[in-house]
Amino acid sequence: MKDTLIVIPARYGSTRLPAKVLEKINDKTILEWVYSAAVKAKCGEVIIATENKKIVEAAKKFGGKAVMTGEGCQSGTDRVFEAASKTDAQYIINVQSDEPFIESSTIKNVVNLLKSDAETDIATACVPTLNLNVITSPNCVKAVLNGQNRALYFSRSIVPYKRENTEDVLKVPYYQHCGIYGFKRAALEKFVKLPKSTLENLEKLEQLRALEAGMIIKSVLIKKTGPAIDTAEDLFKAKEFAKTRKN
């Protein structure tokens, strides 16, 4: 699909776990896991956007295409925009490089939502969950969705707050946000020009910038996801999870 570009922003100088995308799980780098899923989705060209030649070289080893972007990029989305600006793609998919277990079906579903829903500016994915270890972790971002799966808010806190402990209330799931964003081109161009917002600065979640600006984010719901990797502890969990994965 020539109208769709998948970009994997891969920053070598990640703060909490430097060079994490080059760490290996089952003899494959995290970056290769993500790239393979993106290619398998068959939604469009896949490129890796980075600020470091070591990642470019690592990508070459497994047949991946990587492009250099500026060191001044403030976020992965800025890096995606810089890479996409050199193309004519109308749908740009940001698949985060720390999600080694993202499914190709998730990428496809995000692309389909973006293309089929006229009012959606940004498409993403969430997993319904009642897992307390997930819900209580500030590293797990929770989404609050309405009945049409439109995002009302994202938070590192436990939202929504369940005031009552009745059976009906307790079985209502939370929504774990996954590391993928699909942008219509005009929406991406608008987003990167917006100043950082108050809520974004408080939660350190850039998607809140879009919501505060009135942009519409909708989500597809998926059944499962493996651990995203932000810390050394996450990497250990990912290696354990990989042992149980069937594919």
PyMOL commands that set and color helices and strands:
alter all, ss='L'
color gray80, all
select helices_A, chain A and resi 20-22+30-41+53-61+76-84+104-116+132-135+167-170+185-193+198-203+207-212+232-244
alter helices_A, ss='H'
color red, helices_A
select strands_A, chain A and resi 4-10+24-25+28-29+45-50+66-68+91-95+122-129+142-145+151-155+174-177+180-184+217-221
alter strands_A, ss='S'
color yellow, strands_A
deselect
rebuild
show_as cartoon
